[in-house]
Amino acid sequence: MSERVTQLEEQVAYLTRTVEDLSDVIARQDRDLDQIKRQAQMLMEREAQREMDVGGTVPLADQKPPHW
């Protein structure tokens, strides 16, 4: 019985460690995703401004394709 309890305690410890590691990975990915979203938004704004500076009235990303 004692051996079984020890085995279960080891398994719980292993699973707890795995959950903590996965939680760290998810937290890091969330930070990375937020940073990527900010960078993408900044690039979209920069490109829209560049298109407006060239003389367009509507940024190309907002224009409908010619076949519509």
C-alpha positions in Angstrom: 0.0 0.0 0.0 2.8 2.4 0.9 4.5 1.8 -2.4 1.3 2.6 -4.3 0.9 5.9 -2.4 4.5 6.8 -3.2 3.9 6.0 -6.8 0.8 8.2 -6.9 2.6 11.0 -5.1 5.4 10.9 -7.7 2.8 10.9 -10.5 1.0 13.9 -9.0 4.3 15.8 -8.6 5.2 15.0 -12.3 1.8 16.2 -13.5 2.0 19.3 -11.3 5.4 20.2 -12.8 4.0 19.6 -16.4 1.0 21.9 -15.7 3.3 24.6 -14.4 5.6 24.3 -17.4 2.7 24.5 -19.8 1.3 27.5 -18.0 4.7 29.3 -18.4 4.7 28.4 -22.1 1.1 29.8 -22.5 2.0 33.0 -20.7 5.1 33.5 -22.9 3.0 32.9 -26.0 0.4 35.4 -24.9 3.0 38.1 -24.4 4.5 37.3 -27.8 1.1 37.4 -29.5 0.4 40.8 -27.9 3.7 42.1 -29.2 3.1 40.7 -32.7 -0.4 42.3 -32.8 1.0 45.7 -31.8 3.7 45.4 -34.5 1.2 44.4 -37.1 -1.1 47.3 -36.2 1.8 49.7 -36.3 2.9 48.4 -39.8 -0.7 48.6 -41.1 -1.0 52.2 -39.9 2.4 53.1 -41.3 1.5 51.6 -44.7 -1.8 53.4 -44.7 -0.1 56.6 -44.0 2.5 56.0 -46.7 -0.3 55.3 -49.3 -2.0 58.5 -48.3 1.2 60.4 -48.7 1.7 59.1 -52.2 -1.6 60.6 -53.2 -4.2 58.0 -52.8 -7.5 58.9 -51.1 -8.3 55.4 -49.7 -5.6 53.1 -48.5 -5.2 50.1 -50.8 -6.0 47.7 -48.0 -9.5 49.3 -47.7 -10.3 49.5 -51.4 -12.5 46.9 -53.1 -10.8 44.8 -55.8 -11.6 45.9 -59.3 -13.8 42.8 -60.0 -16.3 43.8 -57.4 
